[in-house]
């Protein structure tokens, strides 16, 4: 009876997988790509944008910094953590005291501001919003025959353009060898409502609408063809970007590539959690850990997402008023997002991978610009019925795609699942280390992977379209 029951369960699983595969074959990721038009997101009635590209420097007056130090010095005594607890209940307040002391006595904004101004920065008005961006070009003498190709870098939450400061020099420096007859020119914008970019004055600016804004930015800069790279929200925005503008995107490179599960995919993932080789290539079994474990992890680690997708303005009041509260809220994500096992450590493992001054640079960008609330609104503007019903989750990505999977990423998927949506995966790398914040954690590994992908993309496109000069 036991054997018969086991056989029956295997047959049921196989039938379910077969039905799911057939269902996906018929329906999944075959829909038309939605096409959005430009909208006015600025204050007041729409008008013509000021298309000027204006040099930008970060520079805050003394009274703003004095106010910050007053707030830091007036921080109330923290509630003590429970005995023997690391980050399991959130940010450990014993370590938070060390962060506070460092911020007050050792962190020099004057020095850090110089560092943050080390790349050329600009602003321009697009759809009523002042958009800030880094525009970094090759500084060496170009080798003969070298082609320069733009790459658009897209950050997410709770990140900022600060994540790219160690990555950018590795992209704009030429590489030797016949595989690299090109070099990158970097455009790294602050997403609307993040950091130095202006926030929307009215509802509706979700991920897809941000892709429209940033496409306009690339047009403004005179770029017709370019690469797009992103993680976190940058991955979602970049995907929407490639869906709507496939004639402009030479290649899409993502860390945190994800496919929204359909009924068929859910069935396959359920089967894969029991029998990984049903959906996995060799070595991919780690991406099919049991569904209940995955659900438990998501329930534990995504509480912030539910708050920000429903009532971001409420928690935003506290985060705009308390700098150390803002630091605790954001840095806790850099702990579990980098390595979820670090939540058992008293410092959340933060000092294993980061320097406090680098982490505080990111906090300062949020604090000085007052963008905590507006940045979180991206969740509520994207995870709602109107935005999700537009059809981007069901539309394919047809541009050449490269994917980096980091072992401690929040969610990874097997190639068989990713390939359902991303139709031209030509490069897939499993990093030996790293988590959710790839550019910030592993800039060398990420830069190397972007270079390899771009070389493969160039070769692939040349074979497919020998009469077209890509770059």
Number of C-alpha atoms within 10 A of each C-alpha: 6 7 8 9 10 11 12 12 12 15 12 13 19 16 12 17 23 15 16 19 17 13 15 17 13 10 12 21 22 15 13 12 19 14 12 12 8 12 15 19 22 20 12 10 8 12 10 10 15 13 12 11 15 12 13 16 16 11 10 13 7 9 9 10 13 11 11 20 16 11 15 17 12 9 15 8 8 11 9 9 17 11 6 8 14 22 23 17 11 18 23 24 21 15 17 19 15 13 19 20 14 15 18 15 9 11 18 12 17 10 9 16 16 13 12 18 14 13 17 14 21 18 22 21 22 24 20 24 23 21 26 27 25 25 18 20 20 16 10 9 7 14 13 7 8 13 14 18 18 23 27 23 25 27 27 22 19 20 26 22 24 21 22 19 19 16 21 24 19 17 24 20 16 21 15 10 7 8 14 17 18 22 24 25 20 23 21 24 26 24 30 26 25 30 29 25 21 22 24 20 16 11 10 20 25 20 25 26 21 21 25 23 26 22 20 16 21 18 13 16 12 9 15 14 20 22 24 26 24 24 25 24 20 25 25 23 27 30 30 25 26 25 24 22 18 17 12 19 22 25 27 32 28 24 25 26 22 20 18 12 15 17 14 21 21 15 20 27 26 20 23 23 21 16 16 23 15 16 21 20 12 8 11 16 18 14 18 22 15 16 16 11 11 14 11 10 13 13 11 11 15 11 11 14 14 14 16 22 18 16 15 22 16 12 15 20 12 14 23 18 15 16 22 21 15 19 22 21 16 21 22 19 23 23 27 25 20 27 22 20 15 19 23 16 16 20 22 27 21 21 11 10 15 14 10 16 17 16 20 20 20 20 24 20 21 26 22 17 16 19 22 29 23 20 23 25 25 25 22 21 22 18 19 14 9 11 18 15 11 15 14 23 20 21 20 22 26 16 23 26 28 26 25 23 24 24 19 20 22 19 16 21 21 21 17 14 18 17 16 18 21 26 15 16 21 15 18 16 14 12 17 10 16 22 26 25 26 28 25 24 20 18 21 16 17 23 19 14 20 23 19 16 24 27 16 20 24 22 15 14 17 15 11 10 11 11 8 10 9 16 16
